[in-house]
Amino acid sequence: MFTALNLEPSTPEGGACLMVAEYKSRTQKKKEDRALQRLGEQLVNLPIGLLETMELPDELLAAIELVHNIKSRSAKRRQIQYIGALMRHIDPQPIIAALERIRPAATRK
């Protein structure tokens, strides 16, 4: 794995400062995208009423609601990919936390 190096000579002591910029390989980016898509699939499998309590962005909620009305398998797959793309622009941690709170409740029944 390569890292980008940036030497900046302007430190308070007058010495060189070595800064390493975070680099993500194409494979790492794809793994993260697939993980977000799987998270979106988990959201699709939840009832709409439960999704509305999770305070999801309106665009994401509308995309998830649309999946429930699609009959074609390939169209559903494309819509889930779109949901994964929407998930890249939001913080997934609150969604993951909400799903973890829901899962134990579902196993108690």
N, CA, C and O atoms as a Tinker XYZ file with bonds, in Angstrom:
   436  protein
     1  N      0.839000   -1.161000    0.000000    73     2
     2  CA     0.000000    0.000000    0.000000    64     1     3
     3  C      0.890000    1.231000    0.000000    63     2     4     5
     4  O      1.868000    1.302000    0.745000    81     3
     5  N      0.552000    2.184000   -0.826000    73     3     6
     6  CA     1.323000    3.411000   -0.916000    64     5     7
     7  C      0.687000    4.472000   -0.036000    63     6     8     9
     8  O     -0.532000    4.508000    0.136000    81     7
     9  N      1.528000    5.335000    0.519000    73     7    10
    10  CA     1.017000    6.483000    1.251000    64     9    11
    11  C      1.623000    7.725000    0.650000    63    10    12    13
    12  O      2.771000    7.724000    0.206000    81    11
    13  N      0.850000    8.774000    0.640000    73    11    14
    14  CA     1.338000   10.037000    0.101000    64    13    15
    15  C      2.111000   10.759000    1.194000    63    14    16    17
    16  O      1.627000   10.883000    2.319000    81    15
    17  N      3.272000   11.222000    0.880000    73    15    18
    18  CA     4.104000   11.931000    1.842000    64    17    19
    19  C      4.172000   13.395000    1.470000    63    18    20    21
    20  O      4.250000   13.744000    0.292000    81    19
    21  N      4.143000   14.238000    2.461000    73    19    22
    22  CA     4.200000   15.667000    2.239000    64    21    23
    23  C      5.185000   16.249000    3.237000    63    22    24    25
    24  O      4.954000   16.184000    4.444000    81    23
    25  N      6.270000   16.810000    2.754000    73    23    26
    26  CA     7.253000   17.432000    3.643000    64    25    27
    27  C      6.974000   18.923000    3.720000    63    26    28    29
    28  O      6.943000   19.611000    2.699000    81    27
    29  N      6.776000   19.412000    4.913000    73    27    30
    30  CA     6.551000   20.837000    5.122000    64    29    31
    31  C      7.682000   21.378000    5.981000    63    30    32    33
    32  O      7.835000   20.950000    7.125000    81    31
    33  N      8.480000   22.310000    5.461000    73    31    34
    34  CA     9.610000   22.822000    6.234000    64    33    35
    35  C      9.220000   23.852000    7.287000    63    34    36    37
    36  O     10.092000   24.310000    8.026000    81    35
    37  N      7.972000   24.231000    7.388000    73    35    38
    38  CA     7.594000   25.318000    8.283000    64    37    39
    39  C      7.021000   24.801000    9.603000    63    38    40    41
    40  O      5.810000   24.853000    9.820000    81    39
    41  N      7.882000   24.310000   10.472000    73    39    42
    42  CA     7.473000   23.949000   11.822000    64    41    43
    43  C      8.010000   25.004000   12.769000    63    42    44    45
    44  O      8.937000   25.729000   12.408000    81    43
    45  N      7.459000   25.116000   13.965000    73    43    46
    46  CA     7.962000   26.133000   14.904000    64    45    47
    47  C      9.449000   25.983000   15.212000    63    46    48    49
    48  O     10.125000   26.979000   15.472000    81    47
    49  N      9.968000   24.760000   15.188000    73    47    50
    50  CA    11.377000   24.550000   15.486000    64    49    51
    51  C     12.255000   24.782000   14.256000    63    50    52    53
    52  O     13.481000   24.777000   14.365000    81    51
    53  N     11.649000   24.982000   13.098000    73    51    54
    54  CA    12.424000   25.196000   11.885000    64    53    55
    55  C     12.791000   23.903000   11.174000    63    54    56    57
    56  O     13.460000   23.945000   10.142000    81    55
    57  N     12.375000   22.759000   11.694000    73    55    58
    58  CA    12.695000   21.474000   11.078000    64    57    59
    59  C     11.606000   21.036000   10.113000    63    58    60    61
    60  O     10.581000   21.701000    9.964000    81    59
    61  N     11.846000   19.917000    9.468000    73    59    62
    62  CA    10.883000   19.386000    8.513000    64    61    63
    63  C      9.805000   18.593000    9.252000    63    62    64    65
    64  O     10.082000   17.893000   10.226000    81    63
    65  N      8.611000   18.718000    8.779000    73    63    66
    66  CA     7.477000   17.998000    9.369000    64    65    67
    67  C      6.989000   16.978000    8.354000    63    66    68    69
    68  O      6.696000   17.337000    7.214000    81    67
    69  N      6.899000   15.733000    8.739000    73    67    70
    70  CA     6.461000   14.670000    7.854000    64    69    71
    71  C      4.979000   14.401000    8.091000    63    70    72    73
    72  O      4.570000   14.033000    9.193000    81    71
    73  N      4.178000   14.592000    7.037000    73    71    74
    74  CA     2.745000   14.356000    7.150000    64    73    75
    75  C      2.372000   13.225000    6.201000    63    74    76    77
    76  O      2.765000   13.233000    5.035000    81    75
    77  N      1.627000   12.270000    6.692000    73    75    78
    78  CA     1.187000   11.147000    5.875000    64    77    79
    79  C     -0.310000   11.309000    5.622000    63    78    80    81
    80  O     -1.118000   11.287000    6.551000    81    79
    81  N     -0.659000   11.471000    4.353000    73    79    82
    82  CA    -2.070000   11.573000    3.994000    64    81    83
    83  C     -2.650000   10.167000    3.920000    63    82    84    85
    84  O     -1.996000    9.237000    3.449000    81    83
    85  N     -3.892000   10.025000    4.393000    73    83    86
    86  CA    -4.521000    8.705000    4.387000    64    85    87
    87  C     -4.863000    8.326000    2.955000    63    86    88    89
    88  O     -5.485000    9.099000    2.226000    81    87
    89  N     -4.453000    7.138000    2.567000    73    87    90
    90  CA    -4.683000    6.635000    1.220000    64    89    91
    91  C     -5.531000    5.380000    1.321000    63    90    92    93
    92  O     -5.234000    4.487000    2.113000    81    91
    93  N     -6.589000    5.310000    0.520000    73    91    94
    94  CA    -7.412000    4.113000    0.467000    64    93    95
    95  C     -7.266000    3.509000   -0.913000    63    94    96    97
    96  O     -7.428000    4.183000   -1.930000    81    95
    97  N     -6.959000    2.237000   -0.925000    73    95    98
    98  CA    -6.838000    1.546000   -2.206000    64    97    99
    99  C     -8.223000    1.383000   -2.817000    63    98   100   101
   100  O     -9.241000    1.527000   -2.140000    81    99
   101  N     -8.240000    1.085000   -4.086000    73    99   102
   102  CA    -9.493000    0.874000   -4.793000    64   101   103
   103  C    -10.259000   -0.301000   -4.174000    63   102   104   105
   104  O    -11.484000   -0.259000   -4.055000    81   103
   105  N     -9.534000   -1.338000   -3.787000    73   103   106
   106  CA   -10.147000   -2.497000   -3.157000    64   105   107
   107  C    -10.785000   -2.116000   -1.828000    63   106   108   109
   108  O    -11.894000   -2.557000   -1.527000    81   107
   109  N    -10.106000   -1.309000   -1.036000    73   107   110
   110  CA   -10.647000   -0.874000    0.254000    64   109   111
   111  C    -11.911000   -0.046000    0.050000    63   110   112   113
   112  O    -12.887000   -0.214000    0.781000    81   111
   113  N    -11.897000    0.845000   -0.938000    73   111   114
   114  CA   -13.087000    1.654000   -1.221000    64   113   115
   115  C    -14.261000    0.761000   -1.625000    63   114   116   117
   116  O    -15.395000    0.999000   -1.208000    81   115
   117  N    -13.990000   -0.265000   -2.435000    73   115   118
   118  CA   -15.051000   -1.173000   -2.863000    64   117   119
   119  C    -15.603000   -1.967000   -1.682000    63   118   120   121
   120  O    -16.811000   -2.188000   -1.599000    81   119
   121  N    -14.735000   -2.397000   -0.771000    73   119   122
   122  CA   -15.194000   -3.127000    0.413000    64   121   123
   123  C    -16.105000   -2.255000    1.269000    63   122   124   125
   124  O    -17.130000   -2.719000    1.769000    81   123
   125  N    -15.730000   -1.001000    1.434000    73   123   126
   126  CA   -16.552000   -0.086000    2.223000    64   125   127
   127  C    -17.893000    0.159000    1.538000    63   126   128   129
   128  O    -18.929000    0.224000    2.201000    81   127
   129  N    -17.876000    0.295000    0.214000    73   127   130
   130  CA   -19.118000    0.501000   -0.530000    64   129   131
   131  C    -20.034000   -0.714000   -0.418000    63   130   132   133
   132  O    -21.245000   -0.562000   -0.258000    81   131
   133  N    -19.470000   -1.914000   -0.500000    73   131   134
   134  CA   -20.278000   -3.133000   -0.366000    64   133   135
   135  C    -20.868000   -3.251000    1.036000    63   134   136   137
   136  O    -22.001000   -3.701000    1.203000    81   135
   137  N    -20.100000   -2.848000    2.036000    73   135   138
   138  CA   -20.604000   -2.894000    3.408000    64   137   139
   139  C    -21.784000   -1.937000    3.575000    63   138   140   141
   140  O    -22.763000   -2.273000    4.242000    81   139
   141  N    -21.699000   -0.760000    2.980000    73   139   142
   142  CA   -22.805000    0.188000    3.053000    64   141   143
   143  C    -24.022000   -0.337000    2.303000    63   142   144   145
   144  O    -25.159000   -0.124000    2.725000    81   143
   145  N    -23.781000   -1.026000    1.188000    73   143   146
   146  CA   -24.888000   -1.599000    0.431000    64   145   147
   147  C    -25.572000   -2.701000    1.245000    63   146   148   149
   148  O    -26.799000   -2.798000    1.239000    81   147
   149  N    -24.796000   -3.527000    1.943000    73   147   150
   150  CA   -25.381000   -4.566000    2.791000    64   149   151
   151  C    -26.187000   -3.946000    3.939000    63   150   152   153
   152  O    -27.224000   -4.476000    4.337000    81   151
   153  N    -25.697000   -2.824000    4.462000    73   151   154
   154  CA   -26.436000   -2.112000    5.492000    64   153   155
   155  C    -27.761000   -1.611000    4.922000    63   154   156   157
   156  O    -28.794000   -1.677000    5.589000    81   155
   157  N    -27.728000   -1.112000    3.690000    73   155   158
   158  CA   -28.955000   -0.688000    3.022000    64   157   159
   159  C    -29.922000   -1.837000    2.822000    63   158   160   161
   160  O    -31.132000   -1.661000    2.960000    81   159
   161  N    -29.394000   -3.033000    2.493000    73   159   162
   162  CA   -30.244000   -4.216000    2.341000    64   161   163
   163  C    -30.926000   -4.576000    3.656000    63   162   164   165
   164  O    -32.081000   -5.000000    3.667000    81   163
   165  N    -30.212000   -4.407000    4.753000    73   163   166
   166  CA   -30.819000   -4.680000    6.062000    64   165   167
   167  C    -31.959000   -3.701000    6.324000    63   166   168   169
   168  O    -32.987000   -4.071000    6.890000    81   167
   169  N    -31.769000   -2.447000    5.909000    73   167   170
   170  CA   -32.826000   -1.455000    6.085000    64   169   171
   171  C    -34.043000   -1.793000    5.235000    63   170   172   173
   172  O    -35.180000   -1.600000    5.665000    81   171
   173  N    -33.801000   -2.301000    4.024000    73   171   174
   174  CA   -34.896000   -2.662000    3.122000    64   173   175
   175  C    -35.750000   -3.766000    3.734000    63   174   176   177
   176  O    -36.959000   -3.804000    3.506000    81   175
   177  N    -35.155000   -4.650000    4.494000    73   175   178
   178  CA   -35.876000   -5.777000    5.079000    64   177   179
   179  C    -36.687000   -5.403000    6.319000    63   178   180   181
   180  O    -37.439000   -6.227000    6.840000    81   179
   181  N    -36.539000   -4.170000    6.791000    73   179   182
   182  CA   -37.296000   -3.724000    7.963000    64   181   183
   183  C    -38.650000   -3.146000    7.539000    63   182   184   185
   184  O    -38.787000   -2.660000    6.416000    81   183
   185  N    -39.642000   -3.194000    8.418000    73   183   186
   186  CA   -40.931000   -2.566000    8.115000    64   185   187
   187  C    -40.792000   -1.041000    8.013000    63   186   188   189
   188  O    -39.951000   -0.436000    8.678000    81   187
   189  N    -41.627000   -0.438000    7.176000    73   187   190
   190  CA   -41.557000    1.011000    6.949000    64   189   191
   191  C    -41.779000    1.782000    8.250000    63   190   192   193
   192  O    -41.097000    2.776000    8.500000    81   191
   193  N    -42.716000    1.341000    9.074000    73   191   194
   194  CA   -42.984000    2.034000   10.336000    64   193   195
   195  C    -41.771000    2.106000   11.233000    63   194   196   197
   196  O    -41.542000    3.112000   11.904000    81   195
   197  N    -40.998000    1.042000   11.245000    73   195   198
   198  CA   -39.781000    1.012000   12.052000    64   197   199
   199  C    -38.715000    1.943000   11.470000    63   198   200   201
   200  O    -37.967000    2.582000   12.210000    81   199
   201  N    -38.654000    2.012000   10.136000    73   199   202
   202  CA   -37.682000    2.894000    9.481000    64   201   203
   203  C    -37.972000    4.361000    9.782000    63   202   204   205
   204  O    -37.052000    5.165000    9.931000    81   203
   205  N    -39.243000    4.700000    9.869000    73   203   206
   206  CA   -39.610000    6.095000   10.129000    64   205   207
   207  C    -39.178000    6.537000   11.522000    63   206   208   209
   208  O    -38.974000    7.730000   11.750000    81   207
   209  N    -39.039000    5.613000   12.445000    73   207   210
   210  CA   -38.592000    5.972000   13.793000    64   209   211
   211  C    -37.071000    6.139000   13.862000    63   210   212   213
   212  O    -36.556000    6.643000   14.860000    81   211
   213  N    -36.347000    5.725000   12.821000    73   211   214
   214  CA   -34.881000    5.774000   12.841000    64   213   215
   215  C    -34.320000    7.119000   12.389000    63   214   216   217
   216  O    -33.102000    7.300000   12.385000    81   215
   217  N    -35.176000    8.062000   12.010000    73   215   218
   218  CA   -34.755000    9.399000   11.597000    64   217   219
   219  C    -33.757000    9.347000   10.437000    63   218   220   221
   220  O    -32.694000    9.966000   10.493000    81   219
   221  N    -34.111000    8.603000    9.393000    73   219   222
   222  CA   -33.285000    8.529000    8.199000    64   221   223
   223  C    -33.527000    9.766000    7.337000    63   222   224   225
   224  O    -34.594000   10.375000    7.420000    81   223
   225  N    -32.546000   10.146000    6.508000    73   223   226
   226  CA   -32.787000   11.249000    5.578000    64   225   227
   227  C    -33.971000   10.920000    4.657000    63   226   228   229
   228  O    -34.200000    9.759000    4.316000    81   227
   229  N    -34.715000   11.953000    4.262000    73   227   230
   230  CA   -35.921000   11.764000    3.467000    64   229   231
   231  C    -35.646000   11.037000    2.155000    63   230   232   233
   232  O    -36.417000   10.166000    1.752000    81   231
   233  N    -34.547000   11.393000    1.488000    73   231   234
   234  CA   -34.226000   10.766000    0.205000    64   233   235
   235  C    -33.949000    9.274000    0.371000    63   234   236   237
   236  O    -34.375000    8.467000   -0.456000    81   235
   237  N    -33.245000    8.908000    1.422000    73   235   238
   238  CA   -32.956000    7.503000    1.686000    64   237   239
   239  C    -34.229000    6.740000    2.040000    63   238   240   241
   240  O    -34.430000    5.618000    1.575000    81   239
   241  N    -35.080000    7.338000    2.853000    73   239   242
   242  CA   -36.334000    6.693000    3.236000    64   241   243
   243  C    -37.226000    6.482000    2.013000    63   242   244   245
   244  O    -37.859000    5.435000    1.880000    81   243
   245  N    -37.278000    7.465000    1.126000    73   243   246
   246  CA   -38.091000    7.335000   -0.092000    64   245   247
   247  C    -37.548000    6.227000   -0.989000    63   246   248   249
   248  O    -38.319000    5.473000   -1.583000    81   247
   249  N    -36.221000    6.126000   -1.088000    73   247   250
   250  CA   -35.606000    5.081000   -1.914000    64   249   251
   251  C    -35.894000    3.696000   -1.343000    63   250   252   253
   252  O    -36.110000    2.745000   -2.094000    81   251
   253  N    -35.897000    3.581000   -0.022000    73   251   254
   254  CA   -36.189000    2.295000    0.618000    64   253   255
   255  C    -37.659000    1.929000    0.427000    63   254   256   257
   256  O    -37.982000    0.771000    0.161000    81   255
   257  N    -38.553000    2.915000    0.561000    73   255   258
   258  CA   -39.978000    2.663000    0.359000    64   257   259
   259  C    -40.255000    2.216000   -1.072000    63   258   260   261
   260  O    -41.132000    1.386000   -1.308000    81   259
   261  N    -39.510000    2.763000   -2.020000    73   259   262
   262  CA   -39.703000    2.411000   -3.428000    64   261   263
   263  C    -39.357000    0.947000   -3.687000    63   262   264   265
   264  O    -39.996000    0.304000   -4.521000    81   263
   265  N    -38.363000    0.413000   -2.991000    73   263   266
   266  CA   -37.966000   -0.985000   -3.183000    64   265   267
   267  C    -39.135000   -1.924000   -2.894000    63   266   268   269
   268  O    -39.286000   -2.951000   -3.556000    81   267
   269  N    -39.955000   -1.578000   -1.913000    73   267   270
   270  CA   -41.078000   -2.437000   -1.537000    64   269   271
   271  C    -42.130000   -2.531000   -2.644000    63   270   272   273
   272  O    -42.910000   -3.482000   -2.676000    81   271
   273  N    -42.155000   -1.552000   -3.548000    73   271   274
   274  CA   -43.137000   -1.545000   -4.632000    64   273   275
   275  C    -42.602000   -2.140000   -5.927000    63   274   276   277
   276  O    -43.371000   -2.339000   -6.868000    81   275
   277  N    -41.317000   -2.427000   -6.001000    73   275   278
   278  CA   -40.708000   -2.941000   -7.226000    64   277   279
   279  C    -40.851000   -4.456000   -7.275000    63   278   280   281
   280  O    -40.561000   -5.145000   -6.297000    81   279
   281  N    -41.290000   -4.962000   -8.396000    73   279   282
   282  CA   -41.485000   -6.411000   -8.566000    64   281   283
   283  C    -40.288000   -7.072000   -9.259000    63   282   284   285
   284  O    -39.933000   -8.204000   -8.929000    81   283
   285  N    -39.671000   -6.381000  -10.208000    73   283   286
   286  CA   -38.576000   -6.943000  -10.986000    64   285   287
   287  C    -37.332000   -7.121000  -10.121000    63   286   288   289
   288  O    -36.921000   -6.210000   -9.402000    81   287
   289  N    -36.745000   -8.305000  -10.205000    73   287   290
   290  CA   -35.555000   -8.594000   -9.394000    64   289   291
   291  C    -34.375000   -7.693000   -9.770000    63   290   292   293
   292  O    -33.670000   -7.192000   -8.894000    81   291
   293  N    -34.163000   -7.490000  -11.066000    73   291   294
   294  CA   -33.032000   -6.653000  -11.487000    64   293   295
   295  C    -33.263000   -5.190000  -11.116000    63   294   296   297
   296  O    -32.314000   -4.477000  -10.790000    81   295
   297  N    -34.504000   -4.743000  -11.162000    73   295   298
   298  CA   -34.798000   -3.373000  -10.753000    64   297   299
   299  C    -34.584000   -3.194000   -9.252000    63   298   300   301
   300  O    -34.104000   -2.150000   -8.811000    81   299
   301  N    -34.941000   -4.211000   -8.468000    73   299   302
   302  CA   -34.687000   -4.157000   -7.023000    64   301   303
   303  C    -33.189000   -4.092000   -6.741000    63   302   304   305
   304  O    -32.743000   -3.349000   -5.867000    81   303
   305  N    -32.424000   -4.873000   -7.486000    73   303   306
   306  CA   -30.974000   -4.875000   -7.303000    64   305   307
   307  C    -30.401000   -3.492000   -7.593000    63   306   308   309
   308  O    -29.564000   -2.991000   -6.842000    81   307
   309  N    -30.855000   -2.878000   -8.685000    73   307   310
   310  CA   -30.376000   -1.531000   -9.025000    64   309   311
   311  C    -30.771000   -0.517000   -7.957000    63   310   312   313
   312  O    -29.986000    0.366000   -7.613000    81   311
   313  N    -31.985000   -0.646000   -7.435000    73   311   314
   314  CA   -32.443000    0.278000   -6.401000    64   313   315
   315  C    -31.627000    0.106000   -5.126000    63   314   316   317
   316  O    -31.314000    1.089000   -4.454000    81   315
   317  N    -31.284000   -1.121000   -4.791000    73   315   318
   318  CA   -30.457000   -1.358000   -3.604000    64   317   319
   319  C    -29.052000   -0.789000   -3.819000    63   318   320   321
   320  O    -28.442000   -0.277000   -2.880000    81   319
   321  N    -28.541000   -0.874000   -5.039000    73   319   322
   322  CA   -27.252000   -0.242000   -5.337000    64   321   323
   323  C    -27.355000    1.275000   -5.169000    63   322   324   325
   324  O    -26.423000    1.911000   -4.678000    81   323
   325  N    -28.484000    1.850000   -5.576000    73   323   326
   326  CA   -28.701000    3.284000   -5.405000    64   325   327
   327  C    -28.751000    3.643000   -3.920000    63   326   328   329
   328  O    -28.211000    4.668000   -3.504000    81   327
   329  N    -29.400000    2.794000   -3.127000    73   327   330
   330  CA   -29.453000    3.021000   -1.684000    64   329   331
   331  C    -28.033000    2.989000   -1.106000    63   330   332   333
   332  O    -27.697000    3.794000   -0.238000    81   331
   333  N    -27.202000    2.055000   -1.590000    73   331   334
   334  CA   -25.805000    2.013000   -1.162000    64   333   335
   335  C    -25.066000    3.294000   -1.511000    63   334   336   337
   336  O    -24.238000    3.771000   -0.735000    81   335
   337  N    -25.369000    3.856000   -2.687000    73   335   338
   338  CA   -24.732000    5.118000   -3.090000    64   337   339
   339  C    -25.193000    6.257000   -2.185000    63   338   340   341
   340  O    -24.394000    7.126000   -1.834000    81   339
   341  N    -26.464000    6.264000   -1.806000    73   339   342
   342  CA   -26.949000    7.292000   -0.883000    64   341   343
   343  C    -26.301000    7.154000    0.486000    63   342   344   345
   344  O    -26.030000    8.148000    1.160000    81   343
   345  N    -26.054000    5.909000    0.892000    73   343   346
   346  CA   -25.466000    5.651000    2.208000    64   345   347
   347  C    -24.040000    6.194000    2.304000    63   346   348   349
   348  O    -23.558000    6.467000    3.403000    81   347
   349  N    -23.362000    6.353000    1.164000    73   347   350
   350  CA   -21.993000    6.876000    1.186000    64   349   351
   351  C    -21.943000    8.323000    1.648000    63   350   352   353
   352  O    -20.900000    8.799000    2.095000    81   351
   353  N    -23.075000    9.030000    1.543000    73   351   354
   354  CA   -23.098000   10.463000    1.855000    64   353   355
   355  C    -23.631000   10.766000    3.248000    63   354   356   357
   356  O    -23.771000   11.930000    3.623000    81   355
   357  N    -23.929000    9.723000    4.013000    73   355   358
   358  CA   -24.407000    9.943000    5.375000    64   357   359
   359  C    -23.536000    9.137000    6.336000    63   358   360   361
   360  O    -22.807000    8.232000    5.931000    81   359
   361  N    -23.628000    9.483000    7.598000    73   359   362
   362  CA   -22.866000    8.765000    8.621000    64   361   363
   363  C    -23.609000    7.479000    8.973000    63   362   364   365
   364  O    -24.740000    7.544000    9.455000    81   363
   365  N    -23.002000    6.308000    8.744000    73   363   366
   366  CA   -23.716000    5.058000    9.000000    64   365   367
   367  C    -23.768000    4.652000   10.472000    63   366   368   369
   368  O    -24.537000    3.758000   10.823000    81   367
   369  N    -22.986000    5.270000   11.332000    73   367   370
   370  CA   -22.926000    4.843000   12.732000    64   369   371
   371  C    -24.274000    4.935000   13.459000    63   370   372   373
   372  O    -24.617000    4.000000   14.182000    81   371
   373  N    -25.056000    6.012000   13.305000    73   371   374
   374  CA   -26.363000    6.031000   13.978000    64   373   375
   375  C    -27.297000    4.935000   13.469000    63   374   376   377
   376  O    -28.099000    4.398000   14.234000    81   375
   377  N    -27.198000    4.604000   12.191000    73   375   378
   378  CA   -28.039000    3.550000   11.615000    64   377   379
   379  C    -27.624000    2.195000   12.175000    63   378   380   381
   380  O    -28.476000    1.379000   12.525000    81   379
   381  N    -26.325000    1.955000   12.260000    73   379   382
   382  CA   -25.822000    0.697000   12.805000    64   381   383
   383  C    -26.254000    0.553000   14.261000    63   382   384   385
   384  O    -26.666000   -0.526000   14.688000    81   383
   385  N    -26.157000    1.643000   15.019000    73   383   386
   386  CA   -26.568000    1.604000   16.423000    64   385   387
   387  C    -28.061000    1.315000   16.546000    63   386   388   389
   388  O    -28.472000    0.547000   17.415000    81   387
   389  N    -28.871000    1.921000   15.687000    73   387   390
   390  CA   -30.315000    1.680000   15.728000    64   389   391
   391  C    -30.633000    0.230000   15.367000    63   390   392   393
   392  O    -31.506000   -0.383000   15.981000    81   391
   393  N    -29.934000   -0.318000   14.383000    73   391   394
   394  CA   -30.151000   -1.721000   14.012000    64   393   395
   395  C    -29.762000   -2.657000   15.151000    63   394   396   397
   396  O    -30.428000   -3.669000   15.370000    81   395
   397  N    -28.704000   -2.337000   15.872000    73   395   398
   398  CA   -28.289000   -3.176000   17.000000    64   397   399
   399  C    -29.293000   -3.107000   18.141000    63   398   400   401
   400  O    -29.478000   -4.087000   18.862000    81   399
   401  N    -29.950000   -1.949000   18.313000    73   399   402
   402  CA   -30.997000   -1.845000   19.335000    64   401   403
   403  C    -32.225000   -2.649000   18.924000    63   402   404   405
   404  O    -32.918000   -3.207000   19.774000    81   403
   405  N    -32.494000   -2.710000   17.627000    73   403   406
   406  CA   -33.667000   -3.418000   17.118000    64   405   407
   407  C    -33.452000   -4.922000   17.171000    63   406   408   409
   408  O    -34.367000   -5.661000   17.535000    81   407
   409  N    -32.271000   -5.385000   16.818000    73   407   410
   410  CA   -31.997000   -6.828000   16.758000    64   409   411
   411  C    -32.283000   -7.544000   18.069000    63   410   412   413
   412  O    -32.972000   -8.564000   18.045000    81   411
   413  N    -31.791000   -7.069000   19.222000    73   411   414
   414  CA   -32.105000   -7.788000   20.457000    64   413   415
   415  C    -33.610000   -7.824000   20.732000    63   414   416   417
   416  O    -34.109000   -8.803000   21.287000    81   415
   417  N    -34.331000   -6.783000   20.355000    73   415   418
   418  CA   -35.778000   -6.762000   20.554000    64   417   419
   419  C    -36.448000   -7.827000   19.680000    63   418   420   421
   420  O    -37.430000   -8.441000   20.095000    81   419
   421  N    -35.933000   -8.041000   18.504000    73   419   422
   422  CA   -36.507000   -9.033000   17.593000    64   421   423
   423  C    -36.215000  -10.450000   18.073000    63   422   424   425
   424  O    -37.028000  -11.349000   17.860000    81   423
   425  N    -35.076000  -10.664000   18.712000    73   423   426
   426  CA   -34.733000  -12.018000   19.178000    64   425   427
   427  C    -35.492000  -12.383000   20.452000    63   426   428   429
   428  O    -35.620000  -13.566000   20.765000    81   427
   429  N    -35.997000  -11.400000   21.190000    73   427   430
   430  CA   -36.753000  -11.669000   22.416000    64   429   431
   431  C    -38.142000  -12.222000   22.132000    63   430   432   433
   432  O    -38.726000  -12.897000   22.979000    81   431
   433  N    -38.673000  -11.941000   20.950000    73   431   434
   434  CA   -40.037000  -12.363000   20.617000    64   433   435
   435  C    -40.141000  -13.820000   20.367000    63   434   436
   436  O    -41.227000  -14.321000   20.076000    81   435
